[in-house]
């Protein structure tokens, strides 16, 4: 499921869209491997480049939480 939040957010002193993607297993597959993944991207409304990215991965026993901030001027993450 992909959703774009109607509210604007300030990230790195830039006005951003918040784009949220959720993925999950369903049905009988969920019984064998429960997947609950979330990806959030904050995208600059003017330049349409990412300013921040977060992901939360829950796939069975595997777990990962990660946040990345982007410095577009210096081409660094």
PQR file with spaces between the fields and no chain letter, atoms N, CA, C, O and H, PARSE charges and radii, in Angstrom:
ATOM       1  N    UNK     1       0.854   -1.168    0.000 -0.4000 1.5000
ATOM       2  CA   UNK     1       0.000    0.000    0.000 -0.0000 2.0000
ATOM       3  C    UNK     1       0.900    1.230    0.000  0.5500 1.7000
ATOM       4  O    UNK     1       1.805    1.343    0.826 -0.5500 1.4000
ATOM       5  N    UNK     2       0.651    2.145   -0.922 -0.4000 1.5000
ATOM       6  CA   UNK     2       1.405    3.396   -1.019 -0.0000 2.0000
ATOM       7  C    UNK     2       0.460    4.546   -0.702  0.5500 1.7000
ATOM       8  O    UNK     2      -0.636    4.637   -1.256 -0.5500 1.4000
ATOM       9  H    UNK     2      -0.084    2.054   -1.593  0.4000 1.0000
ATOM      10  N    UNK     3       0.902    5.427    0.203 -0.4000 1.5000
ATOM      11  CA   UNK     3       0.099    6.587    0.595 -0.0000 2.0000
ATOM      12  C    UNK     3       0.986    7.829    0.587  0.5500 1.7000
ATOM      13  O    UNK     3       2.146    7.781    0.996 -0.5500 1.4000
ATOM      14  H    UNK     3       1.792    5.353    0.653  0.4000 1.0000
ATOM      15  N    UNK     4       0.424    8.937    0.117 -0.4000 1.5000
ATOM      16  CA   UNK     4       1.097   10.236    0.199 -0.0000 2.0000
ATOM      17  C    UNK     4       0.315   11.066    1.208  0.5500 1.7000
ATOM      18  O    UNK     4      -0.873   11.332    1.023 -0.5500 1.4000
ATOM      19  H    UNK     4      -0.518    8.975   -0.215  0.4000 1.0000
ATOM      20  N    UNK     5       0.990   11.470    2.272 -0.4000 1.5000
ATOM      21  CA   UNK     5       0.357   12.246    3.336 -0.0000 2.0000
ATOM      22  C    UNK     5      -0.030   13.622    2.794  0.5500 1.7000
ATOM      23  O    UNK     5       0.790   14.261    2.136 -0.5500 1.4000
ATOM      24  H    UNK     5       1.955   11.255    2.422  0.4000 1.0000
ATOM      25  N    UNK     6      -1.257   14.100    3.048 -0.4000 1.5000
ATOM      26  CA   UNK     6      -1.661   15.415    2.548 -0.0000 2.0000
ATOM      27  C    UNK     6      -0.951   16.577    3.264  0.5500 1.7000
ATOM      28  O    UNK     6      -0.952   17.707    2.774 -0.5500 1.4000
ATOM      29  H    UNK     6      -1.924   13.581    3.582  0.4000 1.0000
ATOM      30  N    UNK     7      -0.351   16.290    4.420 -0.4000 1.5000
ATOM      31  CA   UNK     7       0.373   17.318    5.177 -0.0000 2.0000
ATOM      32  C    UNK     7       1.803   17.437    4.652  0.5500 1.7000
ATOM      33  O    UNK     7       2.376   16.454    4.184 -0.5500 1.4000
ATOM      34  H    UNK     7      -0.351   15.373    4.818  0.4000 1.0000
ATOM      35  N    UNK     8       2.377   18.634    4.727 -0.4000 1.5000
ATOM      36  CA   UNK     8       3.777   18.841    4.355 -0.0000 2.0000
ATOM      37  C    UNK     8       4.650   18.756    5.605  0.5500 1.7000
ATOM      38  O    UNK     8       4.189   19.039    6.711 -0.5500 1.4000
ATOM      39  H    UNK     8       1.911   19.433    5.108  0.4000 1.0000
ATOM      40  N    UNK     9       5.913   18.365    5.426 -0.4000 1.5000
ATOM      41  CA   UNK     9       6.854   18.213    6.526 -0.0000 2.0000
ATOM      42  C    UNK     9       8.130   18.979    6.212  0.5500 1.7000
ATOM      43  O    UNK     9       8.513   19.105    5.049 -0.5500 1.4000
ATOM      44  H    UNK     9       6.288   18.134    4.527  0.4000 1.0000
ATOM      45  N    UNK    10       8.786   19.489    7.246 -0.4000 1.5000
ATOM      46  CA   UNK    10      10.067   20.181    7.087 -0.0000 2.0000
ATOM      47  C    UNK    10      11.192   19.207    7.434  0.5500 1.7000
ATOM      48  O    UNK    10      11.283   18.731    8.565 -0.5500 1.4000
ATOM      49  H    UNK    10       8.475   19.386    8.191  0.4000 1.0000
ATOM      50  N    UNK    11      12.042   18.917    6.459 -0.4000 1.5000
ATOM      51  CA   UNK    11      13.198   18.046    6.653 -0.0000 2.0000
ATOM      52  C    UNK    11      14.383   18.734    6.000  0.5500 1.7000
ATOM      53  O    UNK    11      14.311   19.138    4.839 -0.5500 1.4000
ATOM      54  H    UNK    11      11.968   19.304    5.540  0.4000 1.0000
ATOM      55  N    UNK    12      15.477   18.867    6.745 -0.4000 1.5000
ATOM      56  CA   UNK    12      16.670   19.570    6.246 -0.0000 2.0000
ATOM      57  C    UNK    12      16.328   20.980    5.772  0.5500 1.7000
ATOM      58  O    UNK    12      16.880   21.463    4.783 -0.5500 1.4000
ATOM      59  H    UNK    12      15.536   18.538    7.687  0.4000 1.0000
ATOM      60  N    UNK    13      15.418   21.630    6.483 -0.4000 1.5000
ATOM      61  CA   UNK    13      14.966   22.984    6.131 -0.0000 2.0000
ATOM      62  C    UNK    13      14.329   23.055    4.751  0.5500 1.7000
ATOM      63  O    UNK    13      14.374   24.104    4.108 -0.5500 1.4000
ATOM      64  H    UNK    13      14.970   21.238    7.287  0.4000 1.0000
ATOM      65  N    UNK    14      13.744   21.970    4.287 -0.4000 1.5000
ATOM      66  CA   UNK    14      13.051   21.914    2.993 -0.0000 2.0000
ATOM      67  C    UNK    14      11.628   21.415    3.233  0.5500 1.7000
ATOM      68  O    UNK    14      11.393   20.589    4.114 -0.5500 1.4000
ATOM      69  H    UNK    14      13.707   21.118    4.810  0.4000 1.0000
ATOM      70  N    UNK    15      10.695   21.916    2.453 -0.4000 1.5000
ATOM      71  CA   UNK    15       9.313   21.453    2.523 -0.0000 2.0000
ATOM      72  C    UNK    15       9.235   20.136    1.757  0.5500 1.7000
ATOM      73  O    UNK    15       9.674   20.045    0.611 -0.5500 1.4000
ATOM      74  H    UNK    15      10.886   22.588    1.737  0.4000 1.0000
ATOM      75  N    UNK    16       8.666   19.107    2.410 -0.4000 1.5000
ATOM      76  CA   UNK    16       8.685   17.758    1.828 -0.0000 2.0000
ATOM      77  C    UNK    16       7.322   17.092    1.862  0.5500 1.7000
ATOM      78  O    UNK    16       6.495   17.341    2.740 -0.5500 1.4000
ATOM      79  H    UNK    16       8.310   19.181    3.342  0.4000 1.0000
ATOM      80  N    UNK    17       7.120   16.227    0.863 -0.4000 1.5000
ATOM      81  CA   UNK    17       6.028   15.270    0.894 -0.0000 2.0000
ATOM      82  C    UNK    17       6.469   14.086    1.748  0.5500 1.7000
ATOM      83  O    UNK    17       7.657   13.767    1.806 -0.5500 1.4000
ATOM      84  H    UNK    17       7.792   16.025    0.150  0.4000 1.0000
ATOM      85  N    UNK    18       5.517   13.438    2.409 -0.4000 1.5000
ATOM      86  CA   UNK    18       5.811   12.201    3.126 -0.0000 2.0000
ATOM      87  C    UNK    18       5.129   11.062    2.370  0.5500 1.7000
ATOM      88  O    UNK    18       3.906   11.040    2.232 -0.5500 1.4000
ATOM      89  H    UNK    18       4.553   13.697    2.363  0.4000 1.0000
ATOM      90  N    UNK    19       5.928   10.125    1.887 -0.4000 1.5000
ATOM      91  CA   UNK    19       5.423    8.989    1.130 -0.0000 2.0000
ATOM      92  C    UNK    19       5.631    7.737    1.974  0.5500 1.7000
ATOM      93  O    UNK    19       6.753    7.420    2.370 -0.5500 1.4000
ATOM      94  H    UNK    19       6.922   10.142    1.999  0.4000 1.0000
ATOM      95  N    UNK    20       4.555    7.040    2.241 -0.4000 1.5000
ATOM      96  CA   UNK    20       4.580    5.885    3.122 -0.0000 2.0000
ATOM      97  C    UNK    20       4.193    4.636    2.331  0.5500 1.7000
ATOM      98  O    UNK    20       3.158    4.615    1.665 -0.5500 1.4000
ATOM      99  H    UNK    20       3.643    7.297    1.920  0.4000 1.0000
ATOM     100  N    UNK    21       5.024    3.599    2.407 -0.4000 1.5000
ATOM     101  CA   UNK    21       4.746    2.330    1.736 -0.0000 2.0000
ATOM     102  C    UNK    21       4.740    1.234    2.792  0.5500 1.7000
ATOM     103  O    UNK    21       5.697    1.084    3.552 -0.5500 1.4000
ATOM     104  H    UNK    21       5.864    3.617    2.948  0.4000 1.0000
ATOM     105  N    UNK    22       3.657    0.474    2.833 -0.4000 1.5000
ATOM     106  CA   UNK    22       3.536   -0.649    3.764 -0.0000 2.0000
ATOM     107  C    UNK    22       3.357   -1.934    2.980  0.5500 1.7000
ATOM     108  O    UNK    22       2.583   -1.994    2.024 -0.5500 1.4000
ATOM     109  H    UNK    22       2.880    0.596    2.216  0.4000 1.0000
ATOM     110  N    UNK    23       4.079   -2.954    3.394 -0.4000 1.5000
ATOM     111  CA   UNK    23       3.950   -4.267    2.776 -0.0000 2.0000
ATOM     112  C    UNK    23       3.759   -5.315    3.849  0.5500 1.7000
ATOM     113  O    UNK    23       4.380   -5.249    4.910 -0.5500 1.4000
ATOM     114  H    UNK    23       4.708   -2.905    4.170  0.4000 1.0000
ATOM     115  N    UNK    24       2.904   -6.280    3.575 -0.4000 1.5000
ATOM     116  CA   UNK    24       2.668   -7.350    4.545 -0.0000 2.0000
ATOM     117  C    UNK    24       2.236   -8.606    3.824  0.5500 1.7000
ATOM     118  O    UNK    24       1.636   -8.563    2.750 -0.5500 1.4000
ATOM     119  H    UNK    24       2.400   -6.334    2.713  0.4000 1.0000
ATOM     120  N    UNK    25       2.557   -9.724    4.445 -0.4000 1.5000
ATOM     121  CA   UNK    25       2.100  -11.000    3.921 -0.0000 2.0000
ATOM     122  C    UNK    25       0.644  -11.208    4.328  0.5500 1.7000
ATOM     123  O    UNK    25       0.175  -10.657    5.324 -0.5500 1.4000
ATOM     124  H    UNK    25       3.044   -9.759    5.318  0.4000 1.0000
ATOM     125  N    UNK    26      -0.060  -12.018    3.534 -0.4000 1.5000
ATOM     126  CA   UNK    26      -1.467  -12.273    3.819 -0.0000 2.0000
ATOM     127  C    UNK    26      -1.765  -13.757    3.635  0.5500 1.7000
ATOM     128  O    UNK    26      -0.940  -14.527    3.143 -0.5500 1.4000
ATOM     129  H    UNK    26       0.321  -12.466    2.725  0.4000 1.0000
ATOM     130  N    UNK    27      -2.947  -14.119    4.039 -0.4000 1.5000
ATOM     131  CA   UNK    27      -3.432  -15.482    3.824 -0.0000 2.0000
ATOM     132  C    UNK    27      -2.568  -16.541    4.478  0.5500 1.7000
ATOM     133  O    UNK    27      -2.000  -16.321    5.548 -0.5500 1.4000
ATOM     134  H    UNK    27      -3.617  -13.494    4.439  0.4000 1.0000
ATOM     135  N    UNK    28      -2.473  -17.694    3.827 -0.4000 1.5000
ATOM     136  CA   UNK    28      -1.728  -18.818    4.393 -0.0000 2.0000
ATOM     137  C    UNK    28      -0.226  -18.538    4.430  0.5500 1.7000
ATOM     138  O    UNK    28       0.483  -19.087    5.273 -0.5500 1.4000
ATOM     139  H    UNK    28      -2.935  -17.873    2.958  0.4000 1.0000
ATOM     140  N    UNK    29       0.264  -17.690    3.523 -0.4000 1.5000
ATOM     141  CA   UNK    29       1.686  -17.354    3.543 -0.0000 2.0000
ATOM     142  C    UNK    29       2.058  -16.665    4.855  0.5500 1.7000
ATOM     143  O    UNK    29       3.163  -16.850    5.365 -0.5500 1.4000
ATOM     144  H    UNK    29      -0.312  -17.244    2.837  0.4000 1.0000
ATOM     145  N    UNK    30       1.134  -15.870    5.399 -0.4000 1.5000
ATOM     146  CA   UNK    30       1.380  -15.166    6.660 -0.0000 2.0000
ATOM     147  C    UNK    30       1.607  -16.149    7.806  0.5500 1.7000
ATOM     148  O    UNK    30       2.306  -15.825    8.766 -0.5500 1.4000
ATOM     149  H    UNK    30       0.237  -15.720    4.984  0.4000 1.0000
ATOM     150  N    UNK    31       1.032  -17.331    7.720 -0.4000 1.5000
ATOM     151  CA   UNK    31       1.217  -18.350    8.746 -0.0000 2.0000
ATOM     152  C    UNK    31       2.672  -18.837    8.772  0.5500 1.7000
ATOM     153  O    UNK    31       3.212  -19.109    9.844 -0.5500 1.4000
ATOM     154  H    UNK    31       0.464  -17.595    6.940  0.4000 1.0000
ATOM     155  N    UNK    32       3.304  -18.947    7.605 -0.4000 1.5000
ATOM     156  CA   UNK    32       4.672  -19.455    7.503 -0.0000 2.0000
ATOM     157  C    UNK    32       5.730  -18.367    7.680  0.5500 1.7000
ATOM     158  O    UNK    32       6.771  -18.606    8.293 -0.5500 1.4000
ATOM     159  H    UNK    32       2.865  -18.726    6.734  0.4000 1.0000
ATOM     160  N    UNK    33       5.469  -17.185    7.152 -0.4000 1.5000
ATOM     161  CA   UNK    33       6.436  -16.088    7.247 -0.0000 2.0000
ATOM     162  C    UNK    33       5.679  -14.772    7.348  0.5500 1.7000
ATOM     163  O    UNK    33       5.124  -14.277    6.367 -0.5500 1.4000
ATOM     164  H    UNK    33       4.624  -16.990    6.654  0.4000 1.0000
ATOM     165  N    UNK    34       5.670  -14.218    8.556 -0.4000 1.5000
ATOM     166  CA   UNK    34       4.960  -12.959    8.778 -0.0000 2.0000
ATOM     167  C    UNK    34       5.849  -11.816    8.308  0.5500 1.7000
ATOM     168  O    UNK    34       6.970  -11.651    8.790 -0.5500 1.4000
ATOM     169  H    UNK    34       6.121  -14.620    9.353  0.4000 1.0000
ATOM     170  N    UNK    35       5.342  -11.027    7.365 -0.4000 1.5000
ATOM     171  CA   UNK    35       6.072   -9.876    6.842 -0.0000 2.0000
ATOM     172  C    UNK    35       5.296   -8.619    7.179  0.5500 1.7000
ATOM     173  O    UNK    35       4.102   -8.508    6.899 -0.5500 1.4000
ATOM     174  H    UNK    35       4.432  -11.161    6.973  0.4000 1.0000
ATOM     175  N    UNK    36       6.007   -7.664    7.792 -0.4000 1.5000
ATOM     176  CA   UNK    36       5.444   -6.360    8.126 -0.0000 2.0000
ATOM     177  C    UNK    36       6.539   -5.332    7.835  0.5500 1.7000
ATOM     178  O    UNK    36       7.371   -5.049    8.696 -0.5500 1.4000
ATOM     179  H    UNK    36       6.976   -7.754    8.020  0.4000 1.0000
ATOM     180  N    UNK    37       6.538   -4.786    6.646 -0.4000 1.5000
ATOM     181  CA   UNK    37       7.577   -3.841    6.234 -0.0000 2.0000
ATOM     182  C    UNK    37       6.974   -2.455    6.048  0.5500 1.7000
ATOM     183  O    UNK    37       5.841   -2.314    5.588 -0.5500 1.4000
ATOM     184  H    UNK    37       5.862   -5.015    5.946  0.4000 1.0000
ATOM     185  N    UNK    38       7.747   -1.435    6.412 -0.4000 1.5000
ATOM     186  CA   UNK    38       7.321   -0.053    6.217 -0.0000 2.0000
ATOM     187  C    UNK    38       8.495    0.753    5.688  0.5500 1.7000
ATOM     188  O    UNK    38       9.607    0.675    6.211 -0.5500 1.4000
ATOM     189  H    UNK    38       8.667   -1.550    6.785  0.4000 1.0000
ATOM     190  N    UNK    39       8.233    1.525    4.649 -0.4000 1.5000
ATOM     191  CA   UNK    39       9.226    2.410    4.055 -0.0000 2.0000
ATOM     192  C    UNK    39       8.630    3.812    4.017  0.5500 1.7000
ATOM     193  O    UNK    39       7.510    3.996    3.540 -0.5500 1.4000
ATOM     194  H    UNK    39       7.330    1.589    4.224  0.4000 1.0000
ATOM     195  N    UNK    40       9.368    4.801    4.517 -0.4000 1.5000
ATOM     196  CA   UNK    40       8.897    6.180    4.521 -0.0000 2.0000
ATOM     197  C    UNK    40       9.965    7.038    3.859  0.5500 1.7000
ATOM     198  O    UNK    40      11.142    6.977    4.216 -0.5500 1.4000
ATOM     199  H    UNK    40      10.277    4.651    4.905  0.4000 1.0000
ATOM     200  N    UNK    41       9.538    7.833    2.897 -0.4000 1.5000
ATOM     201  CA   UNK    41      10.454    8.732    2.212 -0.0000 2.0000
ATOM     202  C    UNK    41       9.916   10.144    2.310  0.5500 1.7000
ATOM     203  O    UNK    41       8.727   10.378    2.094 -0.5500 1.4000
ATOM     204  H    UNK    41       8.582    7.883    2.608  0.4000 1.0000
ATOM     205  N    UNK    42      10.790   11.090    2.637 -0.4000 1.5000
ATOM     206  CA   UNK    42      10.439   12.502    2.655 -0.0000 2.0000
ATOM     207  C    UNK    42      11.084   13.130    1.427  0.5500 1.7000
ATOM     208  O    UNK    42      12.307   13.238    1.341 -0.5500 1.4000
ATOM     209  H    UNK    42      11.756   10.900    2.813  0.4000 1.0000
ATOM     210  N    UNK    43      10.245   13.545    0.476 -0.4000 1.5000
ATOM     211  CA   UNK    43      10.739   14.033   -0.806 -0.0000 2.0000
ATOM     212  C    UNK    43      10.512   15.530   -0.927  0.5500 1.7000
ATOM     213  O    UNK    43       9.408   16.026   -0.699 -0.5500 1.4000
ATOM     214  H    UNK    43       9.251   13.457    0.546  0.4000 1.0000
ATOM     215  N    UNK    44      11.559   16.234   -1.284 -0.4000 1.5000
ATOM     216  CA   UNK    44      11.536   17.680   -1.491 -0.0000 2.0000
ATOM     217  C    UNK    44      10.464   18.039   -2.526  0.5500 1.7000
ATOM     218  O    UNK    44      10.452   17.483   -3.625 -0.5500 1.4000
ATOM     219  H    UNK    44      12.456   15.831   -1.469  0.4000 1.0000
ATOM     220  N    UNK    45       9.573   18.958   -2.179 -0.4000 1.5000
ATOM     221  CA   UNK    45       8.481   19.321   -3.082 -0.0000 2.0000
ATOM     222  C    UNK    45       8.963   20.116   -4.293  0.5500 1.7000
ATOM     223  O    UNK    45       8.301   20.112   -5.330 -0.5500 1.4000
ATOM     224  H    UNK    45       9.583   19.409   -1.287  0.4000 1.0000
ATOM     225  N    UNK    46      10.093   20.791   -4.180 -0.4000 1.5000
ATOM     226  CA   UNK    46      10.596   21.595   -5.289 -0.0000 2.0000
ATOM     227  C    UNK    46      11.489   20.819   -6.235  0.5500 1.7000
ATOM     228  O    UNK    46      11.262   20.813   -7.445 -0.5500 1.4000
ATOM     229  H    UNK    46      10.631   20.794   -3.337  0.4000 1.0000
ATOM     230  N    UNK    47      12.501   20.166   -5.692 -0.4000 1.5000
ATOM     231  CA   UNK    47      13.489   19.462   -6.516 -0.0000 2.0000
ATOM     232  C    UNK    47      13.121   18.000   -6.767  0.5500 1.7000
ATOM     233  O    UNK    47      13.734   17.340   -7.606 -0.5500 1.4000
ATOM     234  H    UNK    47      12.685   20.172   -4.709  0.4000 1.0000
ATOM     235  N    UNK    48      12.119   17.494   -6.040 -0.4000 1.5000
ATOM     236  CA   UNK    48      11.704   16.092   -6.132 -0.0000 2.0000
ATOM     237  C    UNK    48      12.866   15.125   -5.930  0.5500 1.7000
ATOM     238  O    UNK    48      13.033   14.162   -6.679 -0.5500 1.4000
ATOM     239  H    UNK    48      11.621   18.030   -5.358  0.4000 1.0000
ATOM     240  N    UNK    49      13.669   15.405   -4.896 -0.4000 1.5000
ATOM     241  CA   UNK    49      14.749   14.514   -4.479 -0.0000 2.0000
ATOM     242  C    UNK    49      14.518   14.150   -3.019  0.5500 1.7000
ATOM     243  O    UNK    49      13.920   14.934   -2.283 -0.5500 1.4000
ATOM     244  H    UNK    49      13.533   16.187   -4.288  0.4000 1.0000
ATOM     245  N    UNK    50      14.979   12.979   -2.582 -0.4000 1.5000
ATOM     246  CA   UNK    50      14.748   12.586   -1.193 -0.0000 2.0000
ATOM     247  C    UNK    50      15.593   13.399   -0.220  0.5500 1.7000
ATOM     248  O    UNK    50      16.734   13.759   -0.510 -0.5500 1.4000
ATOM     249  H    UNK    50      15.465   12.343   -3.180  0.4000 1.0000
ATOM     250  N    UNK    51      15.008   13.677    0.937 -0.4000 1.5000
ATOM     251  CA   UNK    51      15.716   14.348    2.020 -0.0000 2.0000
ATOM     252  C    UNK    51      15.948   13.401    3.190  0.5500 1.7000
ATOM     253  O    UNK    51      16.922   13.541    3.930 -0.5500 1.4000
ATOM     254  H    UNK    51      14.081   13.384    1.172  0.4000 1.0000
ATOM     255  N    UNK    52      15.042   12.431    3.354 -0.4000 1.5000
ATOM     256  CA   UNK    52      15.144   11.474    4.457 -0.0000 2.0000
ATOM     257  C    UNK    52      14.438   10.192    4.042  0.5500 1.7000
ATOM     258  O    UNK    52      13.423   10.228    3.346 -0.5500 1.4000
ATOM     259  H    UNK    52      14.251   12.317    2.754  0.4000 1.0000
ATOM     260  N    UNK    53      14.989    9.048    4.479 -0.4000 1.5000
ATOM     261  CA   UNK    53      14.388    7.753    4.181 -0.0000 2.0000
ATOM     262  C    UNK    53      14.462    6.886    5.428  0.5500 1.7000
ATOM     263  O    UNK    53      15.513    6.787    6.061 -0.5500 1.4000
ATOM     264  H    UNK    53      15.814    9.019    5.044  0.4000 1.0000
ATOM     265  N    UNK    54      13.352    6.262    5.777 -0.4000 1.5000
ATOM     266  CA   UNK    54      13.294    5.363    6.936 -0.0000 2.0000
ATOM     267  C    UNK    54      12.701    4.038    6.482  0.5500 1.7000
ATOM     268  O    UNK    54      11.780    3.995    5.667 -0.5500 1.4000
ATOM     269  H    UNK    54      12.498    6.342    5.263  0.4000 1.0000
ATOM     270  N    UNK    55      13.250    2.959    7.029 -0.4000 1.5000
ATOM     271  CA   UNK    55      12.634    1.662    6.764 -0.0000 2.0000
ATOM     272  C    UNK    55      12.624    0.829    8.032  0.5500 1.7000
ATOM     273  O    UNK    55      13.567    0.834    8.823 -0.5500 1.4000
ATOM     274  H    UNK    55      13.999    2.994    7.691  0.4000 1.0000
ATOM     275  N    UNK    56      11.526    0.120    8.192 -0.4000 1.5000
ATOM     276  CA   UNK    56      11.340   -0.815    9.293 -0.0000 2.0000
ATOM     277  C    UNK    56      10.976   -2.146    8.658  0.5500 1.7000
ATOM     278  O    UNK    56       9.917   -2.284    8.046 -0.5500 1.4000
ATOM     279  H    UNK    56      10.760    0.116    7.550  0.4000 1.0000
ATOM     280  N    UNK    57      11.859   -3.121    8.809 -0.4000 1.5000
ATOM     281  CA   UNK    57      11.674   -4.428    8.203 -0.0000 2.0000
ATOM     282  C    UNK    57      11.394   -5.445    9.310  0.5500 1.7000
ATOM     283  O    UNK    57      12.146   -5.551   10.279 -0.5500 1.4000
ATOM     284  H    UNK    57      12.719   -3.008    9.306  0.4000 1.0000
ATOM     285  N    UNK    58      10.325   -6.172    9.152 -0.4000 1.5000
ATOM     286  CA   UNK    58       9.976   -7.269   10.055 -0.0000 2.0000
ATOM     287  C    UNK    58       9.574   -8.448    9.180  0.5500 1.7000
ATOM     288  O    UNK    58       8.450   -8.496    8.680 -0.5500 1.4000
ATOM     289  H    UNK    58       9.714   -6.086    8.365  0.4000 1.0000
ATOM     290  N    UNK    59      10.469   -9.383    8.997 -0.4000 1.5000
ATOM     291  CA   UNK    59      10.211  -10.555    8.161 -0.0000 2.0000
ATOM     292  C    UNK    59      10.609  -11.801    8.944  0.5500 1.7000
ATOM     293  O    UNK    59      11.780  -12.180    8.986 -0.5500 1.4000
ATOM     294  H    UNK    59      11.382   -9.344    9.403  0.4000 1.0000
ATOM     295  N    UNK    60       9.616  -12.428    9.561 -0.4000 1.5000
ATOM     296  CA   UNK    60       9.896  -13.568   10.434 -0.0000 2.0000
ATOM     297  C    UNK    60      10.730  -13.105   11.620  0.5500 1.7000
ATOM     298  O    UNK    60      10.323  -12.202   12.351 -0.5500 1.4000
ATOM     299  H    UNK    60       8.665  -12.120    9.527  0.4000 1.0000
ATOM     300  N    UNK    61      11.897  -13.719   11.818 -0.4000 1.5000
ATOM     301  CA   UNK    61      12.783  -13.335   12.921 -0.0000 2.0000
ATOM     302  C    UNK    61      13.742  -12.218   12.528  0.5500 1.7000
ATOM     303  O    UNK    61      14.428  -11.664   13.386 -0.5500 1.4000
ATOM     304  H    UNK    61      12.228  -14.453   11.225  0.4000 1.0000
ATOM     305  N    UNK    62      13.799  -11.878   11.231 -0.4000 1.5000
ATOM     306  CA   UNK    62      14.702  -10.826   10.755 -0.0000 2.0000
ATOM     307  C    UNK    62      14.085   -9.461   11.026  0.5500 1.7000
ATOM     308  O    UNK    62      12.917   -9.219   10.723 -0.5500 1.4000
ATOM     309  H    UNK    62      13.242  -12.328   10.533  0.4000 1.0000
ATOM     310  N    UNK    63      14.897   -8.565   11.608 -0.4000 1.5000
ATOM     311  CA   UNK    63      14.444   -7.204   11.909 -0.0000 2.0000
ATOM     312  C    UNK    63      15.525   -6.217   11.509  0.5500 1.7000
ATOM     313  O    UNK    63      16.714   -6.471   11.699 -0.5500 1.4000
ATOM     314  H    UNK    63      15.846   -8.762   11.854  0.4000 1.0000
ATOM     315  N    UNK    64      15.100   -5.083   10.950 -0.4000 1.5000
ATOM     316  CA   UNK    64      16.027   -4.026   10.567 -0.0000 2.0000
ATOM     317  C    UNK    64      15.316   -2.694   10.674  0.5500 1.7000
ATOM     318  O    UNK    64      14.205   -2.533   10.169 -0.5500 1.4000
ATOM     319  H    UNK    64      14.134   -4.877   10.795  0.4000 1.0000
ATOM     320  N    UNK    65      15.958   -1.732   11.333 -0.4000 1.5000
ATOM     321  CA   UNK    65      15.484   -0.352   11.406 -0.0000 2.0000
ATOM     322  C    UNK    65      16.601    0.529   10.878  0.5500 1.7000
ATOM     323  O    UNK    65      17.747    0.416   11.313 -0.5500 1.4000
ATOM     324  H    UNK    65      16.861   -1.863   11.743  0.4000 1.0000
ATOM     325  N    UNK    66      16.271    1.400    9.948 -0.4000 1.5000
ATOM     326  CA   UNK    66      17.302    2.237    9.329 -0.0000 2.0000
ATOM     327  C    UNK    66      16.713    3.600    8.983  0.5500 1.7000
ATOM     328  O    UNK    66      15.583    3.697    8.505 -0.5500 1.4000
ATOM     329  H    UNK    66      15.340    1.492    9.594  0.4000 1.0000
ATOM     330  N    UNK    67      17.494    4.650    9.230 -0.4000 1.5000
ATOM     331  CA   UNK    67      17.134    6.012    8.839 -0.0000 2.0000
ATOM     332  C    UNK    67      18.323    6.621    8.123  0.5500 1.7000
ATOM     333  O    UNK    67      19.454    6.546    8.603 -0.5500 1.4000
ATOM     334  H    UNK    67      18.412    4.570    9.618  0.4000 1.0000
ATOM     335  N    UNK    68      18.062    7.226    6.965 -0.4000 1.5000
ATOM     336  CA   UNK    68      19.105    7.856    6.168 -0.0000 2.0000
ATOM     337  C    UNK    68      18.695    9.297    5.882  0.5500 1.7000
ATOM     338  O    UNK    68      17.588    9.550    5.407 -0.5500 1.4000
ATOM     339  H    UNK    68      17.143    7.286    6.575  0.4000 1.0000
ATOM     340  N    UNK    69      19.580   10.229    6.170 -0.4000 1.5000
ATOM     341  CA   UNK    69      19.386   11.629    5.808 -0.0000 2.0000
ATOM     342  C    UNK    69      20.251   11.929    4.596  0.5500 1.7000
ATOM     343  O    UNK    69      21.390   11.471    4.517 -0.5500 1.4000
ATOM     344  H    UNK    69      20.479   10.023    6.556  0.4000 1.0000
ATOM     345  N    UNK    70      19.720   12.691    3.657 -0.4000 1.5000
ATOM     346  CA   UNK    70      20.444   13.010    2.436 -0.0000 2.0000
ATOM     347  C    UNK    70      20.891   14.467    2.447  0.5500 1.7000
ATOM     348  O    UNK    70      20.112   15.365    2.766 -0.5500 1.4000
ATOM     349  H    UNK    70      18.794   13.063    3.722  0.4000 1.0000
ATOM     350  N    UNK    71      22.148   14.687    2.096 -0.4000 1.5000
ATOM     351  CA   UNK    71      22.684   16.033    1.888 -0.0000 2.0000
ATOM     352  C    UNK    71      22.868   16.166    0.379  0.5500 1.7000
ATOM     353  O    UNK    71      23.909   15.805   -0.171 -0.5500 1.4000
ATOM     354  H    UNK    71      22.780   13.957    1.837  0.4000 1.0000
ATOM     355  N    UNK    72      21.844   16.685   -0.271 -0.4000 1.5000
ATOM     356  CA   UNK    72      21.852   16.749   -1.739 -0.0000 2.0000
ATOM     357  C    UNK    72      22.928   17.671   -2.279  0.5500 1.7000
ATOM     358  O    UNK    72      23.487   17.392   -3.340 -0.5500 1.4000
ATOM     359  H    UNK    72      20.999   16.978    0.176  0.4000 1.0000
ATOM     360  N    UNK    73      23.240   18.764   -1.586 -0.4000 1.5000
ATOM     361  CA   UNK    73      24.260   19.703   -2.067 -0.0000 2.0000
ATOM     362  C    UNK    73      25.652   19.073   -2.112  0.5500 1.7000
ATOM     363  O    UNK    73      26.424   19.307   -3.042 -0.5500 1.4000
ATOM     364  H    UNK    73      22.786   18.990   -0.724  0.4000 1.0000
ATOM     365  N    UNK    74      25.957   18.273   -1.097 -0.4000 1.5000
ATOM     366  CA   UNK    74      27.271   17.636   -1.014 -0.0000 2.0000
ATOM     367  C    UNK    74      27.282   16.187   -1.516  0.5500 1.7000
ATOM     368  O    UNK    74      28.295   15.493   -1.434 -0.5500 1.4000
ATOM     369  H    UNK    74      25.330   18.083   -0.341  0.4000 1.0000
ATOM     370  N    UNK    75      26.126   15.747   -2.040 -0.4000 1.5000
ATOM     371  CA   UNK    75      25.974   14.395   -2.586 -0.0000 2.0000
ATOM     372  C    UNK    75      26.404   13.317   -1.588  0.5500 1.7000
ATOM     373  O    UNK    75      27.198   12.427   -1.893 -0.5500 1.4000
ATOM     374  H    UNK    75      25.302   16.310   -2.107  0.4000 1.0000
ATOM     375  N    UNK    76      25.835   13.442   -0.362 -0.4000 1.5000
ATOM     376  CA   UNK    76      26.155   12.496    0.709 -0.0000 2.0000
ATOM     377  C    UNK    76      24.868   11.988    1.336  0.5500 1.7000
ATOM     378  O    UNK    76      23.835   12.656    1.307 -0.5500 1.4000
ATOM     379  H    UNK    76      25.190   14.165   -0.114  0.4000 1.0000
ATOM     380  N    UNK    77      24.956   10.791    1.902 -0.4000 1.5000
ATOM     381  CA   UNK    77      23.841   10.220    2.655 -0.0000 2.0000
ATOM     382  C    UNK    77      24.372    9.780    4.003  0.5500 1.7000
ATOM     383  O    UNK    77      23.616    9.263    4.825 -0.5500 1.4000
ATOM     384  H    UNK    77      25.796   10.249    1.926  0.4000 1.0000
